[in-house]
Amino acid sequence: MVSIMAILFSCGDNYKRSGQEKVPLVYPMGITENFTLTYTEAREQLGSEDSATTRVIAVLKSPLNNDYENLKFPYRTFPKGLLIDFYNEQGDKSIIKADYGIIYSATNVIDLQGNVVIESHDGKKLEAPQLYWDQSSDWIFTQEKFKYTNPEDGTVMDGEGMDFNKDLSFFNAHKTFGLMTIKEEPK
């Protein structure tokens, strides 16, 4: 009898429960179809009763937007792709296209994935499978392979890893291969 009691008391539940056995389901707080968002800015600071002209900075379009802004780390997804039209101070339009996108509101970083293409107003074109865009500093970067076409120089550059500004006027390629024409300044 004593041995049976010892066996019963020696059996115990020693499983460590972390509370993470079941991954919580996360649902968007909103789903928008045929999503269009226009970003504008006033040309001058407005008071409480002022009215002034504004200029369009960007227009974001997507067939589907999932809004997770209610989470601790808020974000928006564009699972069916997105198209962004950007306008500079002169009103020239540049385009960004991607098959998938995530906008992280807390960090102001946009993650563009799948057939990402940036076409600047002057014909420059960058193609990559994934790009990150830091909106705070207007800086775009990737560690993936890319193809950069510049019709002004007649160059096509292939490489891996690149960072550059939004209008493609300054870029830093990490590894490059292929042919590139370099213009010499006359002396």
C-alpha positions in Angstrom: 0.0 0.0 0.0 2.8 2.4 0.8 4.5 1.6 -2.5 1.3 2.4 -4.4 1.0 5.7 -2.5 4.6 6.6 -3.3 4.0 5.9 -7.0 0.9 8.0 -7.1 2.5 11.0 -5.4 5.7 10.7 -7.5 3.7 11.1 -10.7 3.3 14.8 -11.4 2.9 17.3 -14.1 6.3 18.7 -14.8 5.4 20.3 -18.1 6.4 23.9 -18.2 3.6 26.0 -19.6 4.7 29.2 -21.2 1.3 30.5 -22.3 2.4 30.3 -25.9 1.0 26.9 -26.8 -1.6 28.5 -29.1 -0.7 31.3 -31.4 -3.3 34.1 -31.0 -5.3 34.8 -34.1 -4.8 38.3 -35.4 -7.5 39.9 -37.5 -7.2 43.3 -39.3 -9.3 46.1 -37.7 -10.3 47.1 -41.3 -10.2 45.7 -44.8 -10.4 48.1 -47.8 -10.9 47.1 -51.4 -9.9 49.3 -54.3 -7.9 51.4 -51.8 -6.7 54.9 -52.9 -4.9 57.3 -50.5 -3.7 60.7 -51.5 -1.0 62.4 -49.5 -0.9 66.2 -49.7 1.0 69.0 -48.1 0.2 72.7 -47.6 2.6 75.1 -49.3 2.6 77.2 -46.2 1.7 76.6 -42.5 -2.0 76.8 -41.9 -3.8 78.5 -39.0 -7.1 77.2 -37.5 -9.3 79.1 -40.0 -6.9 79.4 -42.9 -7.4 77.9 -46.3 -4.6 77.6 -48.7 -3.6 75.5 -51.7 -2.0 72.2 -51.2 0.1 70.0 -53.5 -0.2 66.3 -54.0 2.9 64.5 -52.7 1.9 60.9 -53.4 -1.1 58.7 -54.4 -1.1 55.1 -53.2 -3.4 52.6 -54.9 -4.1 49.0 -54.1 -6.8 46.4 -54.8 -6.7 45.3 -51.1 -5.5 46.9 -47.8 -5.5 45.1 -44.5 -5.2 47.5 -41.5 -3.5 46.3 -38.4 -3.0 49.7 -36.8 -4.7 48.5 -33.6 -1.7 46.2 -32.6 1.2 47.1 -30.3 3.4 47.2 -33.5 1.0 48.8 -36.0 1.2 48.1 -39.7 -0.8 47.9 -43.0 -0.5 45.2 -45.6 -1.2 45.3 -49.3 -1.4 41.6 -50.2 -2.5 42.1 -53.8 0.2 44.6 -54.6 0.4 48.4 -54.7 1.2 51.3 -57.0 2.5 54.6 -55.6 2.7 57.8 -57.7 5.2 60.4 -56.3 5.4 64.0 -57.3 8.4 66.3 -56.7 8.3 70.0 -56.2 8.0 70.6 -59.9 5.1 68.2 -60.3 7.1 65.5 -62.1 5.7 62.0 -61.4 7.7 58.9 -60.4 6.2 55.5 -59.9 6.8 52.6 -57.5 5.1 49.2 -58.1 5.3 46.0 -56.1 3.4 42.7 -55.8 3.2 43.0 -52.0 3.8 45.7 -49.4 3.8 46.4 -45.7 3.8 49.9 -44.2 5.1 49.8 -40.6 3.6 52.9 -39.0 5.8 52.8 -35.8 9.1 52.9 -37.7 8.0 54.7 -41.0 9.5 51.8 -43.0 7.9 50.4 -46.1 8.7 46.8 -47.1 8.1 46.2 -50.8 8.3 42.7 -52.1 7.9 40.9 -55.5 8.7 42.4 -58.8 9.5 45.8 -57.3 10.0 48.5 -60.0 10.8 52.2 -59.5 10.6 54.5 -62.5 11.7 58.1 -62.0 10.2 61.0 -64.0 13.4 61.2 -66.1 13.3 57.6 -67.2 15.7 55.9 -64.7 14.4 52.5 -63.7 15.3 50.2 -60.8 14.1 46.6 -60.6 14.5 44.3 -57.5 12.7 41.4 -55.8 12.6 43.4 -52.5 13.2 47.0 -51.3 12.9 48.8 -48.0 12.0 52.5 -47.9 12.7 54.5 -44.8 10.2 57.4 -45.1 11.8 59.4 -42.3 15.0 59.9 -44.3 13.6 59.3 -47.8 16.2 56.5 -48.2 15.6 53.2 -50.1 17.8 50.1 -49.7 18.1 46.4 -50.6 20.5 43.6 -50.1 18.9 41.7 -53.0 20.0 41.6 -56.6 18.9 44.6 -58.7 18.9 46.0 -62.2 19.4 49.7 -62.7 18.8 51.3 -66.1 19.8 54.9 -66.8 18.8 56.1 -70.3 20.7 59.4 -69.9 24.0 57.5 -69.8 22.8 54.5 -71.8 23.8 52.3 -69.0 22.4 49.1 -67.5 23.9 48.0 -64.2 23.3 44.7 -62.4 24.3 44.2 -58.9 23.6 43.0 -55.4 22.8 45.4 -52.6 22.1 49.0 -53.1 21.0 52.1 -51.2 19.8 55.4 -52.7 17.5 58.4 -52.3 13.9 58.6 -53.5 14.5 60.3 -56.8 17.5 58.0 -57.8 19.8 61.0 -58.1 22.3 59.5 -55.6 23.0 55.8 -55.2 25.5 53.5 -53.6 25.8 50.0 -55.2 27.4 47.4 -53.0 28.4 44.8 -55.7 28.0 45.4 -59.4 28.6 43.4 -62.5 28.0 44.0 -66.2 28.9 47.0 -68.4 28.7 50.6 -67.4 29.8 53.7 -69.3 31.6 56.3 -67.3 31.8 59.8 -68.7 35.1 61.7 -68.3 35.1 65.4 -67.5 37.1 67.4 -70.1 40.2 69.0 -68.8 
